[in-house]
Amino acid sequence: MSETKNAPTPGTVYTETIVHSPPEAYLNDAPYQLAIVELEGGGRLTVRILGDKVQIGDPVEFAEYRNEVPYYRKSA
């Protein structure tokens, strides 16, 4: 049975890091930024960041899913 995913809510960067030594499946993506986002509706979500780098406290919004991984970007 396939699951339909709802777009996660916007949130605020709780913490972030840049990955320089990724797992083999992501070697071509390095370096890339991961963040834990505190969602507006409650809870936290580990996400990849698209576009401009984010810092703790930055507002972010959902961009898309890629291979079931949520991608967020800095809010305008």
N, C-alpha and C positions, 0 to 999 in steps of 0.2 A: 504494500500500500504506500503510495507516495504522499508526502506531506507538503502542504502549501505553506510557505513561510510568509509571515507578515513582516513588513519593514519595521525594524527596531526603532524605538523612539529616539529623539535627540538626547544629548547628554553633555556631560562635562568631563574632561580628561582628569582621571584620578591619579594615574601614573603613566609613564611612557618609557620606551627604550628603543635604541637603534640596534638591529640585529646585523652583525658583521660576519658571523660564522653560523650560517643556518644549517638545518638538516639538508641532506642531499637533494631532496625534492625541490628545495627552494634556492639552490645555489645561484641560479641565473638572476634571481630577484635581489640579491644582497648588494649593498646594504638596504634595509627597509625598516620602517618604523612600526612598532606594535604599541598599542595603548590599552589600558583598562579604562573603560568609560563608565561613569556613574550615570545611569539612565534617569531621565526625568520621572518616569513612572515607578522608579525604585529598582534596585538590583544593579549589578555590574556585569559588563560584557567585555571580553577580550577581543580586540579588533585589529585589523590592518589599517594603516592610514594612507590615503591617497593625497597627492598634491603637496601643498605646503606642510612642513613639519609643524607639529603641535607641541604645546608645553602644558604642564600641569595647570588646570584651571581654565583652559581654553574651551569654548563651546564648540561642539562638533555635531554633525548630522549624518545620518545614514546615506551612503552613496549607492551601494550595490552588493550583491553576493557574488563571489567567484568560488566555484567548487565548495559551496556551502560555508565559506568564510565570509563574515560580514566586513565590509570596507566602509570606513567613515572618512569624512573630510572636515576641515575647519569650516565652521559656519561663517557666512558672509557678514 
